[in-house]
Amino acid sequence: MDLKGKLGDPQAIDASLSDLARGVVGSEILRIAAQIRGLKAAGAEICNLTVGDFDPAQFPAPAALLDGMRAALAAGQTNYPPSDGVIQLREAVARYYERRLGLAYPVESVLITGGARPLLYGTYRTVLDPGDLVVYPVPSWNNNHYAYLCGARAEEIAVRAQSNFFPTVDDLRPHLRQARLVLLNSPLNPTGTAVDAQALQKICEALVEENHRRSRAGAKAVWLCYDQVYWQLTFGQTRHVTPPEVCPDIAKHTIILDAASKSFAATGLRVGWAVMPPAVRQRMADILGHVGAWAPRPEQVAMAALLDDAPTVDAYLNEMRPRVLQRLDRLAAGFAAMQRDNYPVEVIAPQGAIYLSVRIAVPGHTNEATRVLLLEKAGFAVVPFQAFGLREDSGWFRISVGAVSLAEIDAALPRVRAALSKL
C-alpha cells in the first residue's frame, strides 16, 4: 500500500507537535553541507573545510582499533553492553588518564557512552533543573541547543580573539552567584585555540570559592563541565591542562568529557567517556540508560585494548598530529600572506584540534554573504561563527581540515585570493 497520500498535510501535522519539537533549530552546518552537495553535484570544485570530521582516505582510524572490532565481532561480542560501559573500557580509561594526564580517578568515576554528545547532554540533564542558569562562551559547540532542550536560562559570554576565544574569570564572575553550570571546551571547537593554564586556574578557584559560599548557605553547587575531546591534538608550545591539575579542589564539582572520535579519527565508531565524582556518574548513567546512549560492545572492547597499548597509541598520534598540523599550517600561511598584502583577513596560528580561526572582513558583507561569496566564487567552503551561537557579525570563520588533502588546499588558496581581489 502506497501511504504517501495518507500522511497528512505537513503544516497541520507540525501544528500538532510539542512546543519543544517545533522550537528546535536545525544545524546550520548541515544546511551548509546540503548546499555544498548541490554545488558538487553540478560539477563545482569545492575545498570542503566545513565538516568536523575525517576523511578515512586522509586520516584512517588506527588499524589496531579496527582489527580489535573485527575480532570482538568474531568472538560474538554482539549483545547489549552494560549501560554504563563494559568494565574493561572503564578500567582502561582510568589507567589512561592516570598515565597520560596524571589524574587518578577510580573506575566508579568513569561513564561510557556512544560518543561525547550524550555526555554533554547528560551533563545538562543531570545538573540543571528547568529555569536554572547555565553559563558558556560563544562561539562554542551546541550549548545553545542543549540549553534550549533542557529549559535552562542561558548566559552567553561573547569571547574575543584577544582572550584566545576563552572567557576570563572577570567575564564569569558577575554570573557565578546564580549559575548552576559553567561549560568550557579546550582545545575549542570552533576556534582551535586552547585555554591558558593560569586563566583556567583563576576560573576554577573562583568556582571553588563560590561553592564554599554555597555550602555555608546550604545551596546547590555550581558545576564545571570541561570538554577535552581534542586534548590529544595540540601543537607547538600549546600544552593541554585540566581543571583538577590546576586546582585540585574543583575535582568534586567537575565533569570531564572525552571520546575516541577526534584523537583517533574514529567519529563514526561512537565511543565516548567522561570522568566525574562517582555519585554523579551513577545519576547520569541512570538518565542516559533510559535513552540507550551506550556505545556498541565491539567498539568498546576494541577501544579498551587500544588505550592499554601505549606504543600503538603513541605511534598513531605521532603520525597523525603532524599531518593535521601540516594542513593547518598551510592554510594559516596562505591567509597570513594575504594579510601581509593588505587583504581584509586575519588568522590565528594553530594551537589545537582540527580547526583554524580566520577572520575575513569583507567591507559591506555579512558573514553569510562572505561565506556564500567564497563558496560560489572560490569553491572554498567554511562555517561562520554564527553556527556556534555567536550573534555578532564579526567576520570570523571556522576552517576544518580533517577531510581535505594538501593538494586541495594548495589549489583553493589562489582561488580565495582571486575572489577577494575582485572586491
LOPA-472562 format. One record per residue (C-alpha): residue number from 1; residue in three letters; x, y, z. Coordinates in steps of 0.001 Angstrom, whole numbers, plus 500000, padded with zeros to 6 digits. Example, Ala and Ser with C-alpha at 12.3 -4.5 7.8 and 13.67 -1.06 7.14 Angstrom:
BEGIN
REC     n   res       px       py       pz
REC     1   ALA   512300   495500   507800
REC     2   SER   513670   498940   507140
END
This chain:
BEGIN
REC     n   res       px       py       pz
REC     1   MET   500000   500000   500000
REC     2   ASP   501337   503405   498988
REC     3   LEU   500865   505652   502023
REC     4   LYS   502312   508815   500509
REC     5   GLY   498893   510408   500160
REC     6   LYS   497801   509291   503636
REC     7   LEU   500473   511038   505706
REC     8   GLY   498634   514300   506215
REC     9   ASP   499170   517957   505499
REC    10   PRO   502699   518902   506693
REC    11   GLN   501595   522181   508268
REC    12   ALA   498716   520566   510116
REC    13   ILE   500937   517745   511343
REC    14   ASP   503581   520213   512526
REC    15   ALA   500986   522229   514438
REC    16   SER   500075   519109   516416
REC    17   LEU   503610   518579   517748
REC    18   SER   505090   519717   521049
REC    19   ASP   506320   523263   521554
REC    20   LEU   509784   521792   522197
REC    21   ALA   509867   519982   518853
REC    22   ARG   508540   522981   516945
REC    23   GLY   511071   525306   518565
REC    24   VAL   514203   523291   517878
REC    25   VAL   516589   524991   515457
REC    26   GLY   518259   522697   512956
REC    27   SER   522009   522515   512454
REC    28   GLU   523450   525408   510458
REC    29   ILE   526365   523194   509452
REC    30   LEU   524018   520590   507961
REC    31   ARG   522303   523336   505955
REC    32   ILE   525669   524446   504586
REC    33   ALA   526607   520821   503861
REC    34   ALA   523460   520393   501773
REC    35   GLN   524397   523469   499732
REC    36   ILE   527888   522072   499135
REC    37   ARG   526479   518738   497975
REC    38   GLY   524317   520569   495456
REC    39   LEU   527266   522503   494046
REC    40   LYS   529397   519359   493832
REC    41   ALA   526593   517543   492028
REC    42   ALA   526634   520359   489489
REC    43   GLY   530351   519803   488898
REC    44   ALA   531856   522556   491045
REC    45   GLU   535348   522116   492523
REC    46   ILE   534935   522572   496284
REC    47   CYS   537553   522603   499023
REC    48   ASN   535245   521492   501826
REC    49   LEU   536505   522876   505131
REC    50   THR   533157   522746   506922
REC    51   VAL   532877   519317   508498
REC    52   GLY   534324   518492   511930
REC    53   ASP   535058   515018   510650
REC    54   PHE   537788   512986   508992
REC    55   ASP   538004   511561   505501
REC    56   PRO   539272   507999   506080
REC    57   ALA   541347   508328   502934
REC    58   GLN   543218   511203   504601
REC    59   PHE   543059   510129   508242
REC    60   PRO   542210   506457   508793
REC    61   ALA   541340   505199   512268
REC    62   PRO   544024   503089   513989
REC    63   ALA   544372   499690   512343
REC    64   ALA   544586   498097   515792
REC    65   LEU   541189   499551   516697
REC    66   LEU   539567   498242   513508
REC    67   ASP   541199   494833   513924
REC    68   GLY   540008   494729   517530
REC    69   MET   536438   495436   516460
REC    70   ARG   536527   492634   513891
REC    71   ALA   537944   490253   516486
REC    72   ALA   535244   491241   519003
REC    73   LEU   532520   490615   516419
REC    74   ALA   534026   487245   515504
REC    75   ALA   534066   486343   519200
REC    76   GLY   530329   487023   519472
REC    77   GLN   530503   490381   521270
REC    78   THR   527178   491478   519791
REC    79   ASN   524853   491626   522799
REC    80   TYR   523908   494616   524950
REC    81   PRO   526813   496165   526845
REC    82   PRO   526290   497363   530423
REC    83   SER   524512   500712   530228
REC    84   ASP   527453   502497   531856
REC    85   GLY   530107   500783   529714
REC    86   VAL   531971   497488   529676
REC    87   ILE   534219   497190   532705
REC    88   GLN   537346   496622   530555
REC    89   LEU   536943   500033   528916
REC    90   ARG   536061   501862   532123
REC    91   GLU   539209   500457   533733
REC    92   ALA   541290   501264   530636
REC    93   VAL   540095   504898   530645
REC    94   ALA   541039   505239   534315
REC    95   ARG   544518   503844   533595
REC    96   TYR   544893   506047   530504
REC    97   TYR   544092   509232   532402
REC    98   GLU   546454   508381   535221
REC    99   ARG   549240   507514   532803
REC   100   ARG   548790   510417   530371
REC   101   LEU   547204   513191   532438
REC   102   GLY   548243   512339   535979
REC   103   LEU   544564   512128   537043
REC   104   ALA   543882   509106   539267
REC   105   TYR   540120   508578   539019
REC   106   PRO   538535   505389   540385
REC   107   VAL   536719   503193   537908
REC   108   GLU   533470   504205   539633
REC   109   SER   534018   507690   538166
REC   110   VAL   534065   506536   534526
REC   111   LEU   530979   506532   532288
REC   112   ILE   530985   505253   528685
REC   113   THR   528503   506413   526023
REC   114   GLY   528040   506479   522259
REC   115   GLY   530397   509382   521639
REC   116   ALA   530666   512590   523665
REC   117   ARG   527332   514120   522610
REC   118   PRO   525225   512093   525078
REC   119   LEU   527646   513069   527839
REC   120   LEU   527279   516780   527138
REC   121   TYR   523504   516469   527002
REC   122   GLY   523619   514207   530050
REC   123   THR   525552   516840   531964
REC   124   TYR   522814   519371   531307
REC   125   ARG   520133   516906   532373
REC   126   THR   521997   515714   535470
REC   127   VAL   522943   519127   536857
REC   128   LEU   520170   521508   535764
REC   129   ASP   516512   521931   536567
REC   130   PRO   514302   523956   534180
REC   131   GLY   514992   527642   534706
REC   132   ASP   518493   527130   536144
REC   133   LEU   521281   529335   534788
REC   134   VAL   523944   527847   532523
REC   135   VAL   526957   529962   531504
REC   136   TYR   529085   529294   528442
REC   137   PRO   531179   531202   525903
REC   138   VAL   530160   531786   522327
REC   139   PRO   531294   530610   519918
REC   140   SER   531055   527074   521284
REC   141   TRP   529537   523819   520113
REC   142   ASN   525835   523073   520673
REC   143   ASN   525464   524714   524085
REC   144   ASN   522706   526980   522799
REC   145   HIS   520746   523958   521572
REC   146   TYR   521190   521897   524741
REC   147   ALA   520224   524860   526912
REC   148   TYR   517010   525135   524908
REC   149   LEU   516261   521416   525075
REC   150   CYS   516696   521410   528861
REC   151   GLY   514724   524585   529541
REC   152   ALA   517759   526298   531057
REC   153   ARG   518373   530030   531192
REC   154   ALA   521489   530705   529149
REC   155   GLU   524089   533376   529806
REC   156   GLU   526179   533560   526660
REC   157   ILE   529552   535261   527002
REC   158   ALA   530770   536550   523650
REC   159   VAL   534527   535973   523651
REC   160   ARG   537182   537667   521528
REC   161   ALA   540423   536783   519818
REC   162   GLN   542225   538974   522368
REC   163   SER   541436   536395   525091
REC   164   ASN   542126   533474   522735
REC   165   PHE   538336   532990   522477
REC   166   PHE   538021   531970   526135
REC   167   PRO   536177   533789   528906
REC   168   THR   538259   535308   531666
REC   169   VAL   537428   534983   535332
REC   170   ASP   536257   538602   535226
REC   171   ASP   533831   537693   532423
REC   172   LEU   532394   534871   534504
REC   173   ARG   532397   536391   537975
REC   174   PRO   529209   538518   537617
REC   175   HIS   527225   535336   536818
REC   176   LEU   528647   532880   539354
REC   177   ARG   526192   533724   542142
REC   178   GLN   523278   532442   540059
REC   179   ALA   524991   529876   537810
REC   180   ARG   524444   526147   538234
REC   181   LEU   526664   525037   535342
REC   182   VAL   529675   526561   533575
REC   183   LEU   530941   524953   530366
REC   184   LEU   534404   525150   528833
REC   185   ASN   535938   523289   525888
REC   186   SER   539696   523153   525228
REC   187   PRO   541014   522901   522580
REC   188   LEU   537928   524774   521480
REC   189   ASN   535522   523870   518716
REC   190   PRO   535217   526029   516575
REC   191   THR   538317   528176   517142
REC   192   GLY   541111   525630   517528
REC   193   THR   542501   527649   520445
REC   194   ALA   543477   526270   523860
REC   195   VAL   542886   527716   527321
REC   196   ASP   545838   529152   529233
REC   197   ALA   546728   527314   532453
REC   198   GLN   546671   530454   534588
REC   199   ALA   543348   531590   533131
REC   200   LEU   541824   528166   533826
REC   201   GLN   543227   528156   537350
REC   202   LYS   541633   531514   538144
REC   203   ILE   538260   530321   536860
REC   204   CYS   538455   527123   538897
REC   205   GLU   539471   528984   542039
REC   206   ALA   536514   531343   541619
REC   207   LEU   534180   528343   541299
REC   208   VAL   535652   526736   544417
REC   209   GLU   535209   529992   546330
REC   210   GLU   531592   530247   545180
REC   211   ASN   530901   526657   546215
REC   212   HIS   532358   527302   549665
REC   213   ARG   529869   530159   549998
REC   214   ARG   527002   527951   548821
REC   215   SER   527995   525145   551184
REC   216   ARG   527752   527526   554125
REC   217   ALA   524371   528732   552862
REC   218   GLY   523049   525217   552191
REC   219   ALA   522624   525974   548467
REC   220   LYS   523229   523720   545472
REC   221   ALA   526724   523828   543992
REC   222   VAL   527793   525282   540665
REC   223   TRP   529323   522658   538361
REC   224   LEU   532066   522860   535756
REC   225   CYS   531787   520794   532577
REC   226   TYR   535134   520554   530798
REC   227   ASP   535033   519154   527262
REC   228   GLN   538503   517937   526236
REC   229   VAL   537626   515816   523211
REC   230   TYR   540535   517368   521259
REC   231   TRP   543142   517288   524049
REC   232   GLN   545498   514888   522268
REC   233   LEU   545625   517173   519223
REC   234   THR   547719   520128   520398
REC   235   PHE   550591   521735   518528
REC   236   GLY   553780   523682   519063
REC   237   GLN   554163   525173   522532
REC   238   THR   550499   524560   523388
REC   239   ARG   550084   522349   526454
REC   240   HIS   546748   520869   527437
REC   241   VAL   545708   521410   531051
REC   242   THR   542782   520077   533092
REC   243   PRO   540811   521687   535929
REC   244   PRO   541921   519171   538611
REC   245   GLU   545548   519701   537563
REC   246   VAL   545481   523468   538107
REC   247   CYS   543027   523417   541039
REC   248   PRO   542550   520031   542748
REC   249   ASP   539683   521310   544900
REC   250   ILE   537475   521740   541805
REC   251   ALA   537517   517975   541087
REC   252   LYS   534462   517223   543225
REC   253   HIS   532353   519582   541115
REC   254   THR   533868   518867   537667
REC   255   ILE   532674   516628   534823
REC   256   ILE   535323   515960   532150
REC   257   LEU   534145   514823   528700
REC   258   ASP   536223   512940   526133
REC   259   ALA   535932   510496   523227
REC   260   ALA   537752   508431   520649
REC   261   SER   536142   510490   517886
REC   262   LYS   538801   513104   517184
REC   263   SER   542125   511914   518585
REC   264   PHE   541744   508574   516814
REC   265   ALA   539825   509782   513716
REC   266   ALA   537005   507456   514767
REC   267   THR   533977   509739   514561
REC   268   GLY   531640   507035   513261
REC   269   LEU   532588   504421   515835
REC   270   ARG   530813   506342   518643
REC   271   VAL   532824   505697   521783
REC   272   GLY   532902   508472   524375
REC   273   TRP   533711   508642   528060
REC   274   ALA   533529   511013   530990
REC   275   VAL   535031   511149   534462
REC   276   MET   533311   512735   537453
REC   277   PRO   532517   512056   541114
REC   278   PRO   531028   508542   541392
REC   279   ALA   527683   509754   542785
REC   280   VAL   527202   511989   539733
REC   281   ARG   528246   509219   537354
REC   282   GLN   525546   506951   538753
REC   283   ARG   522818   509557   538288
REC   284   MET   523935   510387   534753
REC   285   ALA   524180   506696   533873
REC   286   ASP   520607   506208   535060
REC   287   ILE   519359   509085   532895
REC   288   LEU   521237   508057   529755
REC   289   GLY   520388   504391   530255
REC   290   HIS   516757   505239   529532
REC   291   VAL   517644   506564   526062
REC   292   GLY   520065   503777   525093
REC   293   ALA   523069   506072   524772
REC   294   TRP   525640   503312   525157
REC   295   ALA   528441   502619   522692
REC   296   PRO   528327   499333   520729
REC   297   ARG   530033   496478   522566
REC   298   PRO   532599   495583   519837
REC   299   GLU   533836   499164   519696
REC   300   GLN   534134   499298   523492
REC   301   VAL   536119   496063   523702
REC   302   ALA   538474   497184   520926
REC   303   MET   538888   500665   522430
REC   304   ALA   539857   499194   525806
REC   305   ALA   542648   497202   524167
REC   306   LEU   543873   500240   522224
REC   307   LEU   544042   502554   525259
REC   308   ASP   546152   499973   527104
REC   309   ASP   548550   499618   524154
REC   310   ALA   550746   502673   524764
REC   311   PRO   553260   502030   521928
REC   312   THR   550470   501707   519353
REC   313   VAL   548726   504868   520598
REC   314   ASP   552000   506799   520531
REC   315   ALA   552837   505605   517031
REC   316   TYR   549399   506572   515754
REC   317   LEU   549335   510050   517319
REC   318   ASN   552944   510746   516306
REC   319   GLU   551951   510110   512697
REC   320   MET   548545   511781   512767
REC   321   ARG   549315   515030   514594
REC   322   PRO   551962   516289   512142
REC   323   ARG   549651   515666   509199
REC   324   VAL   546822   517640   510833
REC   325   LEU   549251   520450   511647
REC   326   GLN   550632   520404   508108
REC   327   ARG   547188   521266   506745
REC   328   LEU   546512   523908   509392
REC   329   ASP   549924   525486   508794
REC   330   ARG   549434   525535   505031
REC   331   LEU   546131   527410   505397
REC   332   ALA   547492   529727   508089
REC   333   ALA   550470   530614   505912
REC   334   GLY   548212   531332   502947
REC   335   PHE   545989   533692   504919
REC   336   ALA   548966   535321   506652
REC   337   ALA   550394   536090   503220
REC   338   MET   547088   537687   502184
REC   339   GLN   547098   539699   505406
REC   340   ARG   550605   540995   504641
REC   341   ASP   549327   542013   501206
REC   342   ASN   546566   544081   502860
REC   343   TYR   543689   541734   502177
REC   344   PRO   540894   542043   504785
REC   345   VAL   541882   538851   506611
REC   346   GLU   543286   537827   509980
REC   347   VAL   544392   534372   511087
REC   348   ILE   545292   532794   514436
REC   349   ALA   548208   530369   514403
REC   350   PRO   547236   526726   515012
REC   351   GLN   547087   525639   518650
REC   352   GLY   544934   522514   518760
REC   353   ALA   542071   520421   517381
REC   354   ILE   541499   520268   513610
REC   355   TYR   540363   523886   513316
REC   356   LEU   541738   527232   512284
REC   357   SER   540156   530600   513074
REC   358   VAL   540202   533040   510165
REC   359   ARG   538628   536490   510025
REC   360   ILE   537546   537591   506565
REC   361   ALA   536060   541068   506994
REC   362   VAL   534815   541999   503533
REC   363   PRO   533504   545581   503608
REC   364   GLY   529741   545697   503200
REC   365   HIS   529360   541929   503600
REC   366   THR   527778   539965   506411
REC   367   ASN   529397   536703   507447
REC   368   GLU   526749   534835   505482
REC   369   ALA   527359   536936   502364
REC   370   THR   531109   536346   502661
REC   371   ARG   530568   532617   503145
REC   372   VAL   528435   532406   500005
REC   373   LEU   530919   534510   498031
REC   374   LEU   533827   532238   498976
REC   375   LEU   531808   529144   498177
REC   376   GLU   530473   530301   494816
REC   377   LYS   533468   532301   493556
REC   378   ALA   536363   530333   495055
REC   379   GLY   534959   526877   495806
REC   380   PHE   536080   527454   499392
REC   381   ALA   533593   526162   501977
REC   382   VAL   533838   527442   505559
REC   383   VAL   531495   527863   508549
REC   384   PRO   530789   531240   510202
REC   385   PHE   530985   531508   513975
REC   386   GLN   527246   532240   513937
REC   387   ALA   526755   528470   513533
REC   388   PHE   528252   528143   517022
REC   389   GLY   525996   530557   518848
REC   390   LEU   527837   533830   518243
REC   391   ARG   525375   536558   517341
REC   392   GLU   527868   539254   516385
REC   393   ASP   528649   539509   512668
REC   394   SER   532385   539807   513267
REC   395   GLY   533854   538151   510180
REC   396   TRP   535232   535063   511965
REC   397   PHE   535020   531614   510374
REC   398   ARG   535917   528057   511342
REC   399   ILE   538120   526126   508949
REC   400   SER   538228   522342   509488
REC   401   VAL   540984   520243   507908
REC   402   GLY   540088   516625   508669
REC   403   ALA   538544   515926   505281
REC   404   VAL   540869   517712   502829
REC   405   SER   544199   516983   501219
REC   406   LEU   547172   519321   500926
REC   407   ALA   546617   519377   497179
REC   408   GLU   543058   520642   497655
REC   409   ILE   544286   523379   499995
REC   410   ASP   547052   524425   497597
REC   411   ALA   544559   524629   494743
REC   412   ALA   541995   526587   496765
REC   413   LEU   544113   529354   498300
REC   414   PRO   544818   531110   494955
REC   415   ARG   541090   530998   494209
REC   416   VAL   540359   532720   497522
REC   417   ARG   542970   535386   496810
REC   418   ALA   541498   535949   493351
REC   419   ALA   537942   536205   494675
REC   420   LEU   538934   538742   497334
REC   421   SER   540976   540709   494786
REC   422   LYS   537834   541433   492783
REC   423   LEU   536050   543142   495671
END
